């Protein structure tokens, strides 16, 4: 949502003379561009090309805004760009609201204690590595947010991850499914690990699975902080 864009991000966008980004993200903030700003816009699936373009333009002396959604350092463009950038480039990283935080606040306070984020996309990470991380989360009883949980081409990974978690925590464990967080098409579903219907999960969703200590309080998903205060 536009009102979640930080003033610092708006300032950096106005300062830049070159914008590099995914078409749909650029369109959301195009009104912040200075007159004459050069736009290098690409479609889905060209992350490395965008990162390389941003670095090249910066090396040429331009002030570049590499635009994404959420937080640029979380499953996003900062990583490939900084892998390619040398010490001849000044970098300003602007914090954003990643999907896990947007989803968490809509659900209640599921991230109130230790938690982890795992992408279920095996396009760049082998499934055995992802499975090992899910099992570690299950063993450690961590709240977990699944990014990229399910798509038409990847329709079994979420069900497998749920099965692994069910080996370690109750079927009554709260689960939140937030799709298009903070957008006009936003949906929020609260269910349990045992009743989770993976068919209602899309690539645009975040799935937040509670720990064994998480619970529903007044219709809100809450994970206790777990501290005992002594006087």
Backbone bond lengths (Angstrom), bond angles and torsions (degrees), N, CA, C in turn:
res aa  C-N    CA-C-N  psi(-1)  N-CA   C-N-CA  omega(-1)  CA-C   N-CA-C  phi
1 X - - - 1.453 - - 1.527 109.80 -
2 X 1.330 115.10 146.79 1.461 119.27 -174.61 1.533 111.50 -63.29
3 X 1.329 117.92 -33.44 1.459 118.52 -177.96 1.526 112.67 -75.48
4 X 1.338 117.61 -2.36 1.458 121.33 172.65 1.528 112.40 -96.18
5 X 1.323 116.85 -1.94 1.462 120.95 174.83 1.530 108.35 -74.51
6 X 1.316 117.54 126.64 1.462 120.16 -174.82 1.529 111.21 -76.11
7 X 1.337 116.82 151.62 1.471 119.32 174.60 1.525 112.58 -56.57
8 X 1.329 117.16 -34.52 1.464 120.06 179.24 1.526 110.61 -64.34
9 X 1.330 116.82 -40.97 1.465 119.71 178.36 1.521 110.56 -63.74
10 X 1.326 116.92 -42.75 1.464 120.31 178.85 1.521 110.99 -61.36
11 X 1.331 117.03 -40.25 1.468 121.62 178.72 1.524 111.26 -62.00
12 X 1.331 116.59 -45.34 1.466 120.51 -179.43 1.524 111.78 -66.91
13 X 1.338 116.76 -35.80 1.459 119.67 177.51 1.529 110.62 -64.32
14 X 1.332 116.42 -41.18 1.473 119.79 -179.96 1.528 111.55 -69.85
15 X 1.330 116.38 -28.09 1.473 120.10 -177.98 1.521 111.93 -74.74
16 X 1.321 116.86 -28.49 1.464 120.79 -172.80 1.526 112.02 -73.77
17 X 1.320 114.75 145.99 1.468 120.49 175.50 1.529 111.23 -102.20
18 X 1.348 116.26 -13.06 1.467 121.59 177.05 1.525 108.15 -132.45
19 X 1.310 116.27 130.74 1.460 121.46 174.13 1.516 109.23 -109.72
20 X 1.322 116.43 135.61 1.461 122.27 175.08 1.523 106.82 -125.88
21 X 1.337 116.79 126.95 1.459 116.33 -178.95 1.507 114.16 -178.23
22 X 1.326 114.31 171.64 1.453 123.07 174.61 1.520 108.93 -69.39
23 X 1.319 116.42 140.12 1.461 120.97 -173.24 1.528 113.58 -52.88
24 X 1.342 117.83 -47.05 1.458 119.73 -174.96 1.525 112.51 -68.60
25 X 1.334 117.60 -29.80 1.457 120.12 178.67 1.526 111.40 -76.54
26 X 1.321 116.37 -39.53 1.458 120.25 178.57 1.521 110.48 -61.48
27 X 1.334 116.64 -41.23 1.459 120.11 -177.88 1.524 111.97 -62.16
28 X 1.326 117.48 -30.23 1.463 120.65 -177.91 1.521 112.97 -68.11
29 X 1.338 117.58 -23.10 1.469 120.72 -175.63 1.523 112.38 -127.80
30 X 1.307 117.23 14.41 1.464 120.31 -175.06 1.533 112.19 -56.68
31 X 1.309 117.63 -30.62 1.462 120.79 -178.33 1.527 112.57 -65.59
32 X 1.334 118.02 -14.77 1.462 121.43 179.09 1.526 112.84 -86.69
33 X 1.311 117.07 -6.19 1.466 120.24 -176.99 1.527 110.97 -74.16
34 X 1.330 115.86 140.75 1.461 120.59 173.57 1.520 109.54 -68.41
35 X 1.340 118.53 152.75 1.460 120.05 173.43 1.527 110.28 -56.78
36 X 1.306 116.74 133.47 1.454 121.62 178.85 1.509 114.93 88.98
37 X 1.333 117.46 -0.03 1.465 119.67 178.43 1.522 109.92 -62.14
38 X 1.328 115.62 130.98 1.460 120.60 179.65 1.526 109.44 -85.99
39 X 1.334 116.50 132.46 1.461 122.04 -175.69 1.534 110.59 -109.84
40 X 1.325 116.55 122.22 1.468 121.78 173.96 1.525 106.18 -111.75
41 X 1.332 115.33 96.38 1.461 121.71 -170.07 1.518 110.01 -112.53
42 X 1.337 115.83 134.85 1.461 120.72 177.89 1.519 109.31 -132.64
43 X 1.338 115.04 170.93 1.454 120.92 -179.54 1.514 112.07 -95.88
44 X 1.316 115.07 -171.91 1.460 121.46 -179.18 1.527 111.92 -59.92
45 X 1.322 115.76 148.43 1.451 120.63 172.51 1.511 115.76 83.01
46 X 1.330 117.83 13.41 1.459 120.70 -179.59 1.529 110.87 -123.31
47 X 1.325 115.44 42.09 1.459 120.58 -175.30 1.524 112.91 -61.12
48 X 1.323 116.93 -47.02 1.457 119.33 -177.63 1.516 111.62 -65.22
49 X 1.329 116.40 -36.96 1.464 119.83 177.97 1.522 110.85 -63.64
50 X 1.339 116.80 -41.21 1.464 119.60 178.24 1.530 110.67 -63.96
51 X 1.322 116.10 -44.53 1.467 119.70 179.82 1.516 111.08 -60.31
52 X 1.328 116.65 -45.75 1.466 120.61 -179.47 1.526 111.48 -64.12
53 X 1.338 116.17 -38.59 1.464 119.89 179.20 1.522 111.18 -63.93
54 X 1.339 115.94 -41.98 1.463 120.08 -179.63 1.525 110.65 -63.25
55 X 1.326 116.90 -43.09 1.459 120.97 179.71 1.528 110.59 -64.98
56 X 1.318 117.30 -43.11 1.459 121.13 -179.67 1.529 111.12 -61.46
57 X 1.333 116.42 -44.19 1.467 119.74 179.63 1.527 111.10 -64.85
58 X 1.322 116.93 -37.58 1.469 119.91 177.47 1.523 111.03 -66.31
59 X 1.328 116.80 -38.80 1.465 120.44 177.97 1.521 111.65 -64.03
60 X 1.322 116.23 -25.32 1.464 120.97 178.08 1.530 112.01 -82.98
61 X 1.327 115.94 -1.11 1.459 119.63 175.30 1.507 115.72 99.39
62 X 1.315 117.86 6.70 1.457 120.73 -179.17 1.527 111.11 -88.05
63 X 1.330 115.30 152.17 1.460 121.10 170.87 1.521 107.13 -85.56
64 X 1.316 117.04 114.97 1.465 122.25 -169.90 1.530 110.78 -114.05
65 X 1.313 115.86 135.80 1.464 121.05 170.42 1.521 108.05 -108.10
66 X 1.321 116.24 117.59 1.461 121.84 175.48 1.527 106.23 -96.81
67 X 1.317 116.98 110.60 1.457 122.63 -165.26 1.524 111.52 -100.90
68 X 1.321 115.35 134.75 1.460 121.00 174.09 1.513 109.55 -145.47
69 X 1.309 115.71 -172.62 1.458 121.62 177.50 1.519 108.70 -110.80
70 X 1.333 116.72 156.35 1.462 119.73 -179.84 1.511 110.92 72.05
71 X 1.318 117.37 -132.59 1.462 122.49 176.85 1.524 108.22 -111.27
72 X 1.323 116.08 130.47 1.472 120.38 -173.52 1.524 113.09 -64.32
73 X 1.343 117.50 -19.40 1.455 120.23 -178.10 1.514 114.55 -94.70
74 X 1.336 118.11 0.77 1.459 121.77 -176.93 1.526 108.99 -116.38
75 X 1.325 116.99 105.65 1.472 122.39 -177.46 1.529 110.85 50.28
76 X 1.309 116.90 41.58 1.458 118.31 -171.79 1.519 111.30 -142.74
77 X 1.347 116.61 -154.38 1.452 121.35 -164.27 1.525 115.36 -84.99
78 X 1.326 118.38 -16.43 1.467 118.71 -177.51 1.529 111.51 -62.33
79 X 1.305 116.71 -40.09 1.466 119.80 -176.24 1.533 112.87 -61.43
80 X 1.344 119.62 -55.73 1.470 117.78 179.50 1.523 113.52 -64.54
81 X 1.336 117.14 -31.47 1.465 119.18 179.51 1.529 110.71 -68.96
82 X 1.328 117.73 -44.11 1.463 120.34 -177.91 1.520 112.18 -72.90
83 X 1.329 116.74 -24.45 1.463 119.01 173.19 1.517 110.99 -64.59
84 X 1.333 115.97 -30.63 1.461 120.50 -176.35 1.523 112.89 -95.22
85 X 1.339 117.92 -14.06 1.463 121.34 -173.72 1.521 111.25 -90.06
86 X 1.329 115.67 133.30 1.458 120.65 176.67 1.519 111.32 -91.16
87 X 1.323 116.39 -176.01 1.457 120.33 -177.91 1.522 112.63 -78.63
88 X 1.332 116.41 4.95 1.459 120.39 175.71 1.525 111.94 -87.42
89 X 1.329 116.79 0.49 1.458 120.96 -177.34 1.526 109.44 -117.98
90 X 1.338 116.01 128.08 1.460 120.59 173.49 1.525 108.51 -82.30
91 X 1.316 116.29 134.55 1.460 121.22 -176.62 1.519 110.00 -123.77
92 X 1.320 116.12 130.91 1.461 122.55 173.66 1.527 107.21 -115.50
93 X 1.322 116.90 112.56 1.460 120.92 176.74 1.516 109.30 -94.71
94 X 1.326 116.44 124.04 1.462 120.99 -178.48 1.531 109.07 -103.33
95 X 1.329 118.12 119.67 1.466 119.68 179.92 1.528 111.35 -61.47
96 X 1.318 114.47 141.94 1.456 120.15 176.18 1.516 110.11 -128.76
97 X 1.312 116.21 -178.74 1.456 121.22 179.66 1.523 108.09 -100.18
98 X 1.325 115.67 103.87 1.453 119.28 -179.27 1.526 110.41 -71.15
99 X 1.325 116.51 161.98 1.460 121.65 -172.86 1.525 112.72 -58.70
100 X 1.331 117.08 -35.99 1.463 119.77 -179.36 1.523 110.94 -61.22
101 X 1.328 117.67 -38.81 1.456 120.93 179.79 1.523 111.46 -73.91
102 X 1.320 117.34 -40.46 1.459 120.18 176.87 1.526 110.58 -61.30
103 X 1.339 116.00 -43.06 1.462 120.49 179.86 1.522 111.37 -68.57
104 X 1.310 116.20 -42.37 1.464 120.93 -178.10 1.517 112.14 -58.07
105 X 1.319 116.82 -44.81 1.459 119.72 -177.83 1.518 112.84 -69.63
106 X 1.304 117.72 -27.41 1.461 120.43 175.15 1.522 111.44 -73.28
107 X 1.323 116.48 -31.78 1.466 121.24 -177.96 1.524 112.59 -82.24
108 X 1.312 117.97 -31.24 1.455 122.55 -175.27 1.511 109.21 143.31
109 X 1.338 116.16 -109.68 1.466 121.03 177.10 1.524 109.82 -144.97
110 X 1.332 117.55 59.69 1.466 119.88 -178.36 1.519 113.92 -70.60
111 X 1.340 117.95 -20.72 1.465 120.86 -177.87 1.525 111.19 -97.43
112 X 1.338 116.67 30.08 1.453 121.35 -176.25 1.508 114.99 -70.33
113 X 1.326 117.11 -13.74 1.465 120.71 176.41 1.528 107.43 -135.96
114 X 1.323 118.25 -164.86 1.467 121.42 -173.67 1.530 111.24 -55.50
115 X 1.318 114.90 138.81 1.459 119.19 -176.58 1.528 110.18 -152.29
116 X 1.320 114.85 165.49 1.460 121.25 -179.41 1.520 109.19 -138.15
117 X 1.325 115.98 159.61 1.463 122.53 173.17 1.516 108.27 -121.69
118 X 1.332 116.43 134.26 1.464 121.86 179.39 1.524 108.73 -134.81
119 X 1.304 116.66 129.90 1.460 120.65 171.77 1.530 108.65 -87.04
120 X 1.322 115.72 130.27 1.465 120.05 179.46 1.528 112.03 -90.54
121 X 1.319 117.05 6.47 1.461 119.62 177.11 1.524 110.00 -77.94
122 X 1.321 116.30 123.65 1.466 120.56 177.52 1.528 111.71 -101.15
123 X 1.345 116.37 23.36 1.461 119.49 177.66 1.528 111.29 -70.18
124 X 1.354 116.40 -33.21 1.462 120.42 -179.21 1.521 112.66 -120.43
125 X 1.329 117.29 -12.23 1.464 122.11 -179.92 1.519 108.92 -122.98
126 X 1.335 118.93 127.34 1.473 120.50 -179.16 1.531 110.58 -60.81
127 X 1.321 115.72 141.94 1.462 119.64 -179.51 1.525 113.20 -56.54
128 X 1.325 121.23 -40.50 1.469 119.07 178.43 1.527 113.00 -55.97
129 X 1.332 117.53 -35.21 1.465 120.46 177.67 1.518 110.65 -68.87
130 X 1.330 116.68 -41.82 1.467 120.38 177.82 1.521 110.14 -63.56
131 X 1.318 116.50 -43.96 1.468 120.54 -179.97 1.526 111.01 -61.09
132 X 1.321 117.42 -39.81 1.466 120.83 178.69 1.526 110.60 -62.67
133 X 1.315 117.44 -37.26 1.460 121.02 179.67 1.525 111.13 -70.88
134 X 1.322 116.76 -39.15 1.472 119.53 177.36 1.522 110.01 -63.84
135 X 1.317 116.76 -41.87 1.471 119.73 178.78 1.529 110.97 -64.97
136 X 1.326 117.23 -36.11 1.460 120.13 177.76 1.530 111.13 -65.76
137 X 1.323 116.18 -40.63 1.464 120.85 176.22 1.520 110.66 -63.01
138 X 1.335 116.09 -42.36 1.464 120.08 178.74 1.522 110.69 -63.49
139 X 1.315 116.82 -43.72 1.461 121.81 -179.93 1.531 110.79 -64.73
140 X 1.313 117.10 -39.23 1.454 121.56 -177.77 1.516 114.06 -83.48
141 X 1.330 117.38 -3.57 1.467 122.69 179.40 1.523 111.48 56.67
142 X 1.326 116.12 46.02 1.458 121.87 178.14 1.521 110.63 -94.62
143 X 1.315 116.30 143.52 1.462 119.60 164.54 1.523 107.27 -62.17
144 X 1.318 117.54 141.08 1.467 119.62 -178.40 1.522 110.49 -134.41
145 X 1.322 115.10 137.02 1.458 122.17 172.50 1.512 108.52 -106.72
146 X 1.320 116.00 123.74 1.465 120.76 177.35 1.526 109.54 -95.44
147 X 1.331 114.93 117.07 1.462 121.81 170.00 1.532 107.95 -88.13
148 X 1.330 116.36 158.17 1.475 121.77 178.07 1.532 110.44 45.79
149 X 1.327 118.03 53.66 1.461 119.24 -168.70 1.528 115.10 -72.58
150 X 1.330 116.29 -31.75 1.470 117.10 -173.31 1.522 109.31 -164.66
151 X 1.322 116.09 141.18 1.462 121.98 174.08 1.517 108.30 -144.58
152 X 1.311 116.39 176.80 1.473 119.73 -179.42 1.521 111.60 -61.99
153 X 1.321 116.16 -33.20 1.458 119.39 -179.96 1.515 114.37 -89.91
154 X 1.347 116.84 -10.12 1.464 121.72 -179.93 1.531 107.90 -133.15
155 X 1.303 116.32 79.77 1.465 120.14 -170.43 1.524 114.40 -107.34
156 X 1.339 118.42 7.70 1.459 119.28 -177.59 1.535 113.41 -119.61
157 X 1.326 117.58 -15.95 1.464 119.97 -172.82 1.527 112.89 -65.41
158 X 1.323 117.51 -40.19 1.462 119.63 -178.79 1.523 110.96 -64.57
159 X 1.326 116.99 -43.72 1.462 120.13 178.93 1.523 110.90 -61.04
160 X 1.320 117.03 -38.00 1.461 120.93 178.09 1.523 110.58 -66.06
161 X 1.331 116.71 -42.68 1.463 120.62 179.83 1.528 110.70 -64.10
162 X 1.318 117.03 -40.97 1.470 121.30 177.90 1.528 110.46 -61.74
163 X 1.315 116.38 -42.35 1.470 120.08 179.50 1.524 111.00 -61.59
164 X 1.326 116.75 -39.39 1.469 120.01 178.74 1.522 111.27 -66.29
165 X 1.323 116.84 -40.00 1.463 119.72 179.10 1.528 111.45 -67.62
166 X 1.316 116.47 -35.51 1.468 120.22 179.89 1.527 112.58 -65.45
167 X 1.318 116.44 -19.09 1.464 119.38 176.03 1.523 111.85 -69.77
168 X 1.341 116.03 -19.61 1.462 120.24 -172.20 1.523 114.68 -120.45
169 X 1.340 117.67 -15.86 1.462 118.38 -178.34 1.514 111.40 -139.69
170 X 1.341 117.58 159.35 1.462 121.21 -171.70 1.528 113.36 -63.00
171 X 1.326 115.21 153.23 1.462 120.20 176.43 1.523 111.39 -65.71
172 X 1.328 117.08 -19.76 1.466 121.67 179.38 1.526 113.17 -83.14
173 X 1.322 117.76 1.64 1.467 121.69 179.52 1.532 110.28 -57.63
174 X 1.333 118.88 129.48 1.464 120.53 -179.68 1.526 112.78 -63.72
175 X 1.327 114.85 144.00 1.463 122.38 175.65 1.524 108.12 -135.77
176 X 1.311 116.53 133.60 1.456 121.61 174.83 1.511 111.02 -114.83
177 X 1.330 115.76 135.41 1.468 121.89 175.63 1.519 107.33 -117.48
178 X 1.315 116.70 114.00 1.460 121.15 -179.66 1.519 108.24 -117.68
179 X 1.314 115.72 121.33 1.463 121.86 -179.21 1.522 109.41 -112.94
180 X 1.325 116.42 134.06 1.469 121.77 179.54 1.528 111.56 54.29
181 X 1.313 116.35 51.40 1.465 120.62 -177.48 1.522 111.83 -53.99
182 X 1.314 116.13 128.37 1.468 127.14 176.41 1.527 113.80 71.13
183 X 1.320 118.07 6.11 1.467 120.73 175.98 1.523 109.91 -98.50
184 X 1.312 117.50 169.67 1.468 120.72 -176.44 1.524 111.90 -64.98
185 X 1.327 117.53 -22.39 1.468 122.26 -179.38 1.532 112.25 -96.14
186 X 1.320 117.10 15.62 1.467 122.62 -177.20 1.533 112.85 -57.54
187 X 1.346 115.08 136.50 1.464 121.29 170.19 1.523 108.54 -133.58
188 X 1.332 115.08 144.77 1.459 122.05 179.69 1.520 108.22 -130.19
189 X 1.325 116.14 122.83 1.463 121.61 -179.56 1.527 108.24 -123.97
190 X 1.310 116.18 130.87 1.451 121.74 176.55 1.521 108.57 -112.90
191 X 1.329 116.68 124.41 1.458 121.60 -177.60 1.533 108.68 -143.63
192 X 1.315 117.07 -159.70 1.463 121.45 177.35 1.521 109.54 -127.15
193 X 1.306 115.18 165.62 1.458 120.40 -178.62 1.527 110.69 -62.30
194 X 1.323 116.84 -37.17 1.458 120.01 -179.45 1.509 114.02 -74.83
195 X 1.339 117.30 -24.19 1.462 121.04 -176.09 1.527 113.12 -108.02
196 X 1.306 117.13 4.42 1.463 120.63 -178.42 1.523 110.86 -59.94
197 X 1.322 116.33 124.69 1.456 122.45 176.06 1.522 108.40 -98.39
198 X 1.309 116.67 103.51 1.468 119.90 -175.58 1.523 111.75 -65.65
199 X 1.329 117.32 -18.86 1.460 119.97 -178.54 1.523 112.22 -66.47
200 X 1.328 117.41 -21.91 1.458 119.39 -179.24 1.530 112.11 -89.98
201 X 1.324 117.00 2.97 1.463 121.53 -178.77 1.520 109.84 -97.85
202 X 1.324 116.13 132.94 1.460 121.76 179.20 1.528 110.10 -120.92
203 X 1.310 115.47 178.49 1.460 121.53 178.65 1.524 111.50 -65.48
204 X 1.317 117.45 -21.04 1.458 121.77 -177.69 1.518 112.40 -88.77
205 X 1.330 117.03 6.05 1.464 121.21 -177.13 1.521 111.90 -102.57
206 X 1.333 114.91 156.07 1.455 123.35 163.93 1.522 106.34 -113.11
207 X 1.322 116.28 135.83 1.456 121.42 177.86 1.520 107.96 -112.83
208 X 1.327 116.11 118.88 1.459 121.44 -178.81 1.531 107.98 -108.90
209 X 1.329 116.13 119.66 1.463 122.39 -179.09 1.520 108.69 -109.97
210 X 1.320 116.73 126.89 1.447 121.12 -177.25 1.518 113.45 -73.46
211 X 1.318 115.12 169.79 1.459 121.72 171.51 1.524 108.59 -86.35
212 X 1.329 116.28 -178.32 1.462 119.42 178.30 1.529 111.50 -66.88
213 X 1.337 117.13 -15.58 1.458 121.26 -179.55 1.530 113.03 -95.46
214 X 1.311 118.09 -10.44 1.462 121.37 -178.44 1.522 109.82 -69.88
215 X 1.331 115.78 151.07 1.459 119.69 179.56 1.519 110.70 -154.29
216 X 1.321 115.56 168.39 1.453 122.30 176.11 1.520 108.43 -98.27
217 X 1.330 116.09 123.97 1.462 121.90 178.52 1.525 107.89 -124.76
218 X 1.349 116.42 114.88 1.469 121.40 -179.82 1.528 111.78 54.53
219 X 1.331 115.95 39.22 1.459 120.67 178.55 1.510 114.85 79.06
220 X 1.337 116.49 10.09 1.465 119.94 -179.56 1.524 110.16 -118.45
221 X 1.317 115.66 143.36 1.458 125.05 -178.17 1.531 107.61 -83.12
222 X 1.327 116.42 115.94 1.464 120.77 -174.73 1.524 110.55 -130.02
223 X 1.330 116.38 132.48 1.457 121.79 168.83 1.522 107.52 -110.76
224 X 1.330 118.86 115.50 1.466 120.71 -178.01 1.524 111.94 -58.75
225 X 1.314 115.56 148.04 1.464 119.90 178.48 1.517 111.23 -65.59
226 X 1.315 116.90 -28.09 1.438 119.16 171.97 1.505 115.48 85.85
227 X 1.326 117.34 7.62 1.453 120.22 -178.89 1.521 110.63 -92.94
228 X 1.304 116.87 144.11 1.454 122.80 172.52 1.519 108.06 -108.75
229 X 1.320 116.21 118.52 1.450 120.79 -176.81 1.522 110.05 -86.84
230 X 1.327 116.03 129.50 1.463 121.03 -179.58 1.523 109.49 -110.47
231 X 1.321 116.42 139.45 1.459 120.73 178.22 1.514 110.62 -107.27
